[in-house]
Amino acid sequence: MAEFSITTQISPATCRRSLLVTSLLAGICFLLFTSLPLSSAAPADSAPALVSTETREGRLVVFDDVWATINERYYDSRFHGLDWDLQKLSFRGLAAEAGSSRELYLVLRRMIASLGDSHTRIYPPEEKFDWWRPRFVSVGLSIKEVEGLAVVGHVQRGAAPERAGLRAGDIIESVNGKPALTLVHSKLTAPVISKTAPAMSSPTSRFRAFASLLDGPAGSSVEIRWQGKNGKERIALFRRDWQQRELELRVRREGKYAVIEIDAFTKPIAVSFARALKEKLADVRGVIIDLRNNGGGDTEAMTDIASSVVSTGSSLGQFTERSNFSFPIFTRSKSVFTPERITLTNLPMVVLTSERTASAAEIFVAALKASGRASVIGTETCGCVLAIRTRHLLPDGGLLDVSELDYRTAAGVRLEGHGIKPDESVLIQRSDLYSGRDRALKHAIDKLNSR
């Protein structure tokens, strides 16, 4: 995830492309944007709302626009075997009778969910945001599966949960009075509408089920009962609020190795990465690239960074539209962001991944793994790699993102719905969270030491 600026129009010869990702509502949802030759269209925020969803007619105008846009743009003209015409018949009446704009968008999201596509998403007018500065609804903590339990993975510093005594490693016993594991099981065993939805046993499905335990609208409250390190149980009520995430690149030393954490692939981060190669890696013996919280980003930025570690002219795979026309990506010797040539490093390298590693980050990992350039350590990636040409402005001012391009690696492997398995799997333990120990990072350092 990740949220970013709208695409840039270019010539067919250049085929510039951007990949975007967003993390929403305490879970993760991935978007991959690409800039390709586009039809002329006004910027998404420039046109005023044309209809009101407070009326039946207005709701039908919005619904029909959503259905028709997906019908026209979706990358798979067969919709994975889903009867898209039947979906219109099933949901149009529900949309017409929705009691509010919020209910309308819940109906639209249910219809879109039938595609089993985490990239195709819809946003009501009040939820529009800047893709490059992602925002999400949260109480100030995240939940993940650890040792089969719903465990606090991170607590935001200074947030209400921290003040209430919640710590990373604590077990979430119940949410709003319902056992956490029962809620997870309900999410995993809910009827599957789409043939392409991940199986309930898949790492991605399980990750989403645990991560979304606290989901809910901004301004609402959620009651959490948890068990601390000492085994004592506590209960408290927390408010869900919008929060902003800043996308950064961080470089630090771990002995003779450099650890580079990349939150997303953006132009500033690509420039910072190039600068780090010249200024901060001169005396290191190896590099660890941490993509465990990287949900994607701009393709040009990802390509610039990949070009720093994989030989020039290497294939990074290709995007394919519904007409089967393809757009290949290759590493290069010249950056599109600066006048300087790209510096290629041959330092030994390890990449850290997790279920949050998605979209452009998965393309990056696949390229390094295929070239033998780096070992991959951690857990399986999301398997969320599709692309969107441009955001569609809805008649009421909302936004619709439609997956218009599929992706395959240079070897022809489709990552959507599959993800990338690490070379060495390292699972986190509760004791690691309490002690602050980074088991995967230690394993990466040991791997570099062995070389």
Buried (B, 14 or more C-beta within 10 A) or exposed (E): BBBBBBBEEBEEEEBBBBBBBBBBBBBBBBBBBBBBBEEEBEEBEEEEBBBBBEEEEBBBBBBBBBBEBBBEBBBBEEBBEBEBEEBBEBBBEBBBEBEEBEBBBBBBEBBBBBBBBBBBBBBBBEBBBEBBBBBBBBBBBBBBBBEEBBBBBEBBEEBBBBEBEBBBBBBBBBBBEEBBBEBBEEBBEEEBBBEBBBEBEBBBBBBBBBBBBBBBEBEEEBEBBBBBEEEEEBEBEBEBBEBEBEBEBEBEEBEEBBBBBBBBBBBEBBBBBBBBBEEBBEEBBBBBBBBBBBBBBBBBBBBBBBBBBBEEEBBBBBBBBBEEEEBEBBBBEEBEBBEEEBBBBEBBBBBBBBBBBBBBBBBBBBBBBBBEBBBBBBBBBBBBBBBBBBBBBBBBBBBBBBBBBBBBBBEEEBBBBBBBBBBBBBEBBBEBBBEEEBBBBBBBBEBBEEE
